[in-house]
Amino acid sequence: MLNFYRYDPTVKPPFPCGFEGLGEVVKTGANVKSISPHQPVAYMKNGSFSEYVVLSEREAIPLPNMKKEYLSLLVSGLTAGISLEKVGEMKQGLWAV
């Protein structure tokens, strides 16, 4: 699942500013099951500095509430996770001492 969250090297300037964002769902499509209007979500998509962003259901990460601290979990948290997995060779069930 980590590959889904990597930067897209095919995107070249100019492109809309912002890559990670938090927001509240305004409206959903008829077939959307996991997200509802007024649901706080996090997302990573070019243009996150825009007033409105259109997301697929897969791009919206449901949040329990709208805390600004969640924003740091996106790129910074995933970068740390990838580093621990790839460089640190961490495996599930192992503990660092």
N, C-alpha and C positions, 0 to 999 in steps of 0.2 A: 504494500500500500504506500510505502514511502515514495516510490517513483511518481505517483500522482502529484505530489507536492513540490517537485523540483522546479526550478526556474526553467522557462522555455527559451533555449538559446536561439530559436528561429525568429523570435520577436526582435525587430530592429526599430530604432528611433525613426520618426517620432511615434510615440504610443501614449495612451492616456496615463497620467501620473497616478502613483500609488499602486501597491501590490497586495497589501494585507489590510483587512478592514473588519470592523464590527458594525452590525446594523440590526434593524428591526424589520422583519418581513412585512411588506405592505400588502402584497397580494400573491396568491399561488395559482398554479394551473390546476385544471380539473383532475389530473391524474397524480398529483403530488400527495404522498401519504405521510412522510416523516416530518414535514414542516407545516406550520399553520400561521395565518396572519398574526402579527404582534409578537411572534417568536423571536427572541434574540438569537442571532447567528454570527459566526465568524466565517471569514472566507479569504481566499488568496486568489486575486484576479487583477489583471491590469485595469486601471481605472477606479480603484477603490477610493480615491479622493473625490469622486463624483458624488453628487447629491443622491442619485439613484443608480443602482447597478443591477443588471439582469443576471441571475444565477440559475444554473441547473440545480436540481435537487441534490445531486451528488456534490456540488461545490459548496453547499451551505452546511456548516457544522453547527448543529443545535447547541445552544448554551443555556444554562439554568437561569442566568440573569445577565445584565449588561455591565460587567465590571471591566474597566480599562486594562486591568492586569492580564486579561485573557489575550490581548493583542500580542504580548511578548511570547506567548506559547506557539504562535504560528511559525514564523521564520526562525527566530532565535531558538525556540524549543526544538523544532524539527532539525535544525542544523546541529544542535547538541546531540540529539538522538542519533542522527546519521553518523556523526563523528564517533560516538561511543560504539555504535554497531560496526562500522567499517574500520576505523583506525584502532579503536580500543578492543576490537574483536569480542565485545560483550555478547553473551548468549543468555537466553531466557533461563532463569533459575540460578544464575551465578550472582555472587555478592562481591562487591569491592571492599577490600580491607585496608 
